[in-house]
Amino acid sequence: MRGEQRGEPVSGAPRRTGAQPLVSPMAVGVLHRLRGFFARESTQGLDSVEREDLTQAQLRATRPIVSGVLLCGAVLLAIITVFEVAGATPSIGYPGWLQMLVASVVAGCAAAVARLPQWQHRLVLTLLATLLLGIFMSMPLPGAIGQLALRTGLFQLLPLALMALMVRPVSLLAFALLIVAMAQLRIVLYGEPGTGSALYWLYTLTTIGFGLVLAGYRSDFAVSAWRMRRRLVQQASTDPVTGLLNRNGWSERAEAAHARAAAAGVPLALVVLDIDFFKRINDRLGHDGGDAVLQRLGAIMQARAGVRGCAARIGGEEFAVLLEGHDAGSARTFAEYVRGEFGGEHEGAVTTLSAGVAEHRPGETLRELMRRADLALYSAKREGRDRVCVAPVS
């Protein structure tokens, strides 16, 4: 720890011997410009965390479809090979066994794309499979008499579909460059087509353009679905009066925080709070006034708990907050601060609260921790209310 305070590297961390950055500023600038160029209006207003969550959601949704498109390409190449062997269509010069082998390799790439966790690896395999399909479907060997225009048109359907499924701008750029490179390679190998190079490049760029348009519309639809899902999740887990978690949200978030703290071995404390004589306050101020009291306590708890606290309204006038990294002493201080800020006369009604605090014991479940905090709350009620009681740790 002393080494960290002096700014020395932590043991086991790699030491940098120079001031050279891992990524050049020019490369970072190009990536940012590229991201801005491909940015959709539907994604405006999202912060970096939300953008990454949206990206991951799209990647999870499109991964099996990309794998399916590649598998369809492998099947298509196998069918063309069967047609060539049967004499139903002219061959482009490749042996049938080699084409079947390539079809098997593409199918293997499709299977790997469906399983690999890293998107960079999936992109490389997708590009490789597309390149192989492009060569064996639309680039005949010298002397072959296959119908190049029809084969090229059939192949172009695959990168068009794949571009529409790409999520990251770098993936779209990679596919656009691959399509252009293969189009230029055909000209180098076979010369300009009979229709002229202008119409040929218009066809190639139209394929890329349609791919970008379809990718944009798919992205807009994905953003709409993502926003709707977030709203539904928020509505299902948020108390509409206070903005804190409700019982459902508490069950999910608190269990996760409890498991995280138990696995890391960090202190954990639970504070359960209850507004004293809330029915009298509600009768005196009316439902709107009672909601205002609840909202005020929710705002105080949220401000005090911060990002590391899991605060919820778990009953009518009962609240709870799970504090990671806090023992019984600091959790009691938290409860006393909340009690002090909330207490007093507001709009003609005196508001106080009682609180129970329990520190997590090794091996204790969240339900057991809540039971001890509730018992401490009952003790505070019995002792006269407007106070904080702490459950015994041992």
Stockholm file with secondary structure:
# STOCKHOLM 1.0

chainA/1-394         MRGEQRGEPVSGAPRRTGAQPLVSPMAVGVLHRLRGFFARESTQGLDSVEREDLTQAQLRATRPIVSGVLLCGAVLLAIITVFEVAGATPSIGYPGWLQMLVASVVAGCAAAVARLPQWQHRLVLTLLATLLLGIFMSMPLPGAIGQLALRTGLFQLLPLALMALMVRPVSLLAFALLIVAMAQLRIVLYGEPGTGSALYWLYTLTTIGFGLVLAGYRSDFAVSAWRMRRRLVQQASTDPVTGLLNRNGWSERAEAAHARAAAAGVPLALVVLDIDFFKRINDRLGHDGGDAVLQRLGAIMQARAGVRGCAARIGGEEFAVLLEGHDAGSARTFAEYVRGEFGGEHEGAVTTLSAGVAEHRPGETLRELMRRADLALYSAKREGRDRVCVAPVS
#=GR chainA/1-394 SS CHHHHTTCCCTTSCCCSSCCCSSCHHHHHHHHHHHHHHCCGGGTTCCHHHHHHHHHHHHHHHHHHHHHHHHHHHHHHHHHHHHHHHTSSCCCSCCHHHHHHHHHHHHHHHHHHTTCSCHHHHHHHHHHHHHHHHHHHHCCCTTCCCCHHHHHHHHHHHHHHHHHHCCSHHHHHHHHHHHHHHHHHHHHHHCSCTTCHHHHHHHHHHHHHHHHHHHHHHHHHHHHHHHHHHHHHHHHHBCTTTSSBCHHHHHHHHHHHHHHHHHHTCCEEEEEEEETTHHHHHHHHHHHHHHHHHHHHHHHHHHHHTTTEEEEECSSSEEEEEEETCCHHHHHHHHHHHHHHHCEEETTEEECEEEEEEECCTTCCHHHHHHHHHHHHHHHHHTTSSSEEECCCC
#=GC SS_cons         CHHHHTTCCCTTSCCCSSCCCSSCHHHHHHHHHHHHHHCCGGGTTCCHHHHHHHHHHHHHHHHHHHHHHHHHHHHHHHHHHHHHHHTSSCCCSCCHHHHHHHHHHHHHHHHHHTTCSCHHHHHHHHHHHHHHHHHHHHCCCTTCCCCHHHHHHHHHHHHHHHHHHCCSHHHHHHHHHHHHHHHHHHHHHHCSCTTCHHHHHHHHHHHHHHHHHHHHHHHHHHHHHHHHHHHHHHHHHBCTTTSSBCHHHHHHHHHHHHHHHHHHTCCEEEEEEEETTHHHHHHHHHHHHHHHHHHHHHHHHHHHHTTTEEEEECSSSEEEEEEETCCHHHHHHHHHHHHHHHCEEETTEEECEEEEEEECCTTCCHHHHHHHHHHHHHHHHHTTSSSEEECCCC
//
